[in-house]
Amino acid sequence: MTKRIALVHAVAAAMEPISDAFGELWPEAECSNILDDSLPGDLERSGGLTPAIFGRFDVLGNYAADLGADGLLFTCSAFGDAIDAVARKASFPVLKPNEAMFEEAFGYGAEIGMLATFGPSVPSMESEFNAMAKARGSNARIRTICVPEAMAALRHGDAAAHNALLAEAAPQLAECDAVMLAQFSTSRAEQAVAARLSIPVLTSPKAAVRKLRSALQP
């Protein structure tokens, strides 16, 4: 039976990577895209999650339920607590964008690197990683390199520059056991980054699709 997955995006650039991941790993799934690209700017202006943003995420969760979604995946990395609130209310699996990737990373060792392009998302992602590690009794540590110029290039339509900038930064994490590409939009640089490293490179879209498929089609 076909499963419907609702995908909530805060940047249009996240849509292609997750579509590609579903196409490769779970083409039978029916994906419904929901985009609110005003969220990143509102988060930056407010300096953090506000009651209004929590309310908007509640609306997004209800909309996914109205769609008849069997699962809900948020592709925006900076809204962890708001996504948790949606998950507590939902009757179907709700995934944060990076939780599946973090789970996979724990299997590679204690020194985990992360390449990010959107600075405001980094504190919440590192907090989520550390909380997950503590809950698992893991001594894993995260080291993040943020390359905001790559996001700027992508917003101007220059994906090649985006990928090149991330690849250029990647060797700074060469001593780690694995490197994660933080945002869904950064996953397009997977091959360029992997070419500069001899360690595993993990992406959130592929990890999320694997986790959702395992939950809904065991």
C-alpha positions as CSV (number, residue, x, y, z in Angstrom):
1,M,0.0,0.0,0.0
2,T,1.4,3.4,-1.0
3,K,2.4,5.6,1.9
4,R,1.9,9.4,1.8
5,I,4.7,11.4,3.3
6,A,4.3,15.1,4.0
7,L,7.4,17.2,3.6
8,V,7.7,20.6,5.2
9,H,10.3,22.9,3.8
10,A,11.6,26.3,5.0
11,V,13.8,26.8,1.9
12,A,13.0,25.8,-1.6
13,A,16.6,24.5,-2.0
14,A,15.7,21.5,0.3
15,M,13.1,20.2,-2.1
16,E,15.3,18.7,-4.8
17,P,17.6,16.8,-2.4
18,I,14.8,15.0,-0.6
19,S,13.0,14.3,-3.8
20,D,16.2,12.7,-5.2
21,A,16.6,10.7,-2.0
22,F,13.0,9.3,-2.2
23,G,13.5,8.6,-5.9
24,E,16.6,6.6,-5.1
25,L,15.6,4.8,-1.9
26,W,11.7,4.8,-1.8
27,P,10.2,5.7,-5.2
28,E,6.9,4.1,-4.3
29,A,6.2,6.7,-1.6
30,E,3.8,9.5,-2.4
31,C,5.3,12.8,-1.3
32,S,3.4,16.0,-0.6
33,N,5.5,19.2,-0.4
34,I,4.6,22.1,1.9
35,L,6.8,25.2,1.7
36,D,7.0,28.2,4.0
37,D,10.1,30.1,3.0
38,S,9.5,33.0,5.3
39,L,10.5,30.9,8.3
40,P,14.3,31.3,8.2
41,G,14.1,35.1,8.0
42,D,11.5,35.3,10.7
43,L,13.7,33.1,12.9
44,E,16.7,35.3,12.3
45,R,14.8,38.5,13.1
46,S,13.3,37.1,16.3
47,G,16.5,35.6,17.5
48,G,14.9,32.3,18.4
49,L,11.7,30.3,18.5
50,T,8.7,32.4,19.5
51,P,5.1,31.5,20.4
52,A,4.1,32.6,16.9
53,I,6.6,30.2,15.3
54,F,5.4,27.4,17.5
55,G,1.8,28.2,16.4
56,R,2.8,28.1,12.7
57,F,4.3,24.7,13.2
58,D,1.2,23.5,14.9
59,V,-0.7,24.6,11.8
60,L,1.7,22.8,9.6
61,G,1.3,19.6,11.6
62,N,-2.5,19.8,11.4
63,Y,-2.3,20.4,7.6
64,A,-0.2,17.3,7.2
65,A,-2.8,15.4,9.2
66,D,-5.6,16.8,7.0
67,L,-3.6,15.6,3.9
68,G,-3.9,12.0,5.3
69,A,-0.2,11.8,5.8
70,D,1.3,8.5,7.1
71,G,4.5,10.3,8.1
72,L,5.8,13.8,8.3
73,L,9.4,15.0,7.7
74,F,10.6,18.5,8.4
75,T,13.5,19.5,6.2
76,C,14.3,22.7,8.1
77,S,17.1,22.3,10.7
78,A,16.6,25.3,13.0
79,F,13.3,24.5,14.5
80,G,13.8,21.4,16.7
81,D,11.7,22.3,19.7
82,A,8.8,23.3,17.5
83,I,9.0,20.0,15.6
84,D,9.0,18.2,19.0
85,A,5.7,19.9,19.8
86,V,4.2,18.7,16.5
87,A,5.5,15.1,17.2
88,R,3.9,15.0,20.6
89,K,0.5,15.8,19.1
90,A,0.7,13.7,15.9
91,S,-0.7,10.2,15.5
92,F,1.9,9.3,12.8
93,P,5.7,9.4,12.8
94,V,7.2,12.9,12.7
95,L,10.9,13.2,12.0
96,K,13.3,16.1,12.6
97,P,15.5,16.7,9.6
98,N,18.7,15.4,11.2
99,E,17.7,12.8,13.8
100,A,18.1,9.8,11.4
101,M,21.5,11.1,10.2
102,F,22.7,11.6,13.8
103,E,21.6,8.1,14.7
104,E,23.7,6.8,11.8
105,A,26.7,8.9,12.7
106,F,26.8,7.4,16.2
107,G,27.7,4.1,14.6
108,Y,31.0,5.5,13.1
109,G,32.8,6.7,16.2
110,A,33.1,9.4,18.8
111,E,34.5,12.3,16.7
112,I,31.8,13.5,14.3
113,G,32.2,16.5,12.1
114,M,29.4,18.6,10.6
115,L,29.5,21.0,7.6
116,A,26.7,23.6,7.8
117,T,25.7,26.6,5.7
118,F,23.0,28.3,7.8
119,G,24.5,29.6,11.1
120,P,21.2,30.0,13.1
121,S,20.6,26.3,12.8
122,V,23.9,25.2,14.3
123,P,23.1,25.7,18.0
124,S,19.9,23.7,17.9
125,M,21.5,21.0,15.8
126,E,24.5,20.7,18.2
127,S,22.1,20.6,21.2
128,E,20.0,17.9,19.6
129,F,23.1,15.9,18.7
130,N,24.4,16.2,22.3
131,A,21.1,15.3,23.8
132,M,20.8,12.2,21.6
133,A,24.3,11.1,22.5
134,K,23.6,11.5,26.2
135,A,20.4,9.5,25.9
136,R,22.3,6.7,24.2
137,G,25.2,6.8,26.7
138,S,27.5,7.7,23.9
139,N,30.6,9.8,24.3
140,A,30.3,11.2,20.7
141,R,31.3,14.8,20.2
142,I,30.4,17.1,17.4
143,R,32.6,19.7,15.7
144,T,31.0,22.1,13.3
145,I,32.3,24.2,10.4
146,C,29.8,26.7,9.1
147,V,30.2,28.0,5.5
148,P,27.5,30.7,5.1
149,E,29.0,31.8,1.8
150,A,27.9,28.5,0.4
151,M,24.3,29.2,1.3
152,A,24.6,32.6,-0.2
153,A,25.9,31.1,-3.5
154,L,23.0,28.6,-3.5
155,R,20.5,31.4,-3.0
156,H,21.9,33.1,-6.1
157,G,21.5,29.9,-8.1
158,D,25.2,28.9,-8.1
159,A,25.1,25.3,-7.0
160,A,28.6,24.6,-8.3
161,A,30.1,27.4,-6.1
162,H,28.0,26.0,-3.1
163,N,29.5,22.6,-3.6
164,A,33.0,23.9,-4.1
165,L,33.0,26.0,-1.0
166,L,31.9,23.0,1.2
167,A,34.5,20.8,-0.4
168,E,37.1,23.4,0.3
169,A,36.2,23.4,4.0
170,A,35.9,19.7,4.3
171,P,39.6,18.9,5.0
172,Q,39.3,20.8,8.3
173,L,37.2,17.8,9.5
174,A,39.5,15.1,8.0
175,E,40.5,13.7,11.5
176,C,36.8,13.0,12.4
177,D,35.3,9.5,12.1
178,A,32.5,10.7,9.8
179,V,31.3,14.0,8.4
180,M,27.6,15.0,8.3
181,L,26.2,17.6,5.8
182,A,23.9,19.6,8.1
183,Q,21.1,21.1,6.0
184,F,19.1,19.2,3.4
185,S,20.3,21.7,0.8
186,T,23.9,20.9,1.6
187,S,23.4,17.2,0.6
188,R,23.9,18.2,-3.1
189,A,27.6,18.6,-2.2
190,E,27.9,15.0,-1.1
191,Q,30.1,13.9,-4.0
192,A,32.3,17.0,-3.9
193,V,32.9,16.7,-0.2
194,A,33.5,12.9,-0.3
195,A,36.1,13.5,-2.9
196,R,38.1,15.5,-0.4
197,L,37.8,13.0,2.5
198,S,38.6,9.4,3.2
199,I,35.9,9.0,5.8
200,P,32.1,8.5,5.5
201,V,30.0,11.5,4.4
202,L,26.4,11.3,5.7
203,T,23.4,13.3,4.4
204,S,20.1,13.9,6.2
205,P,17.8,13.3,3.2
206,K,19.0,9.7,2.6
207,A,19.1,8.9,6.3
208,A,15.6,10.3,6.8
209,V,14.1,8.3,4.0
210,R,15.7,5.1,5.3
211,K,14.3,5.7,8.7
212,L,10.8,6.6,7.5
213,R,10.6,3.6,5.2
214,S,11.8,1.3,8.0
215,A,9.1,2.7,10.3
216,L,6.2,2.6,7.8
217,Q,7.2,-0.5,5.7
218,P,9.1,-2.8,8.1
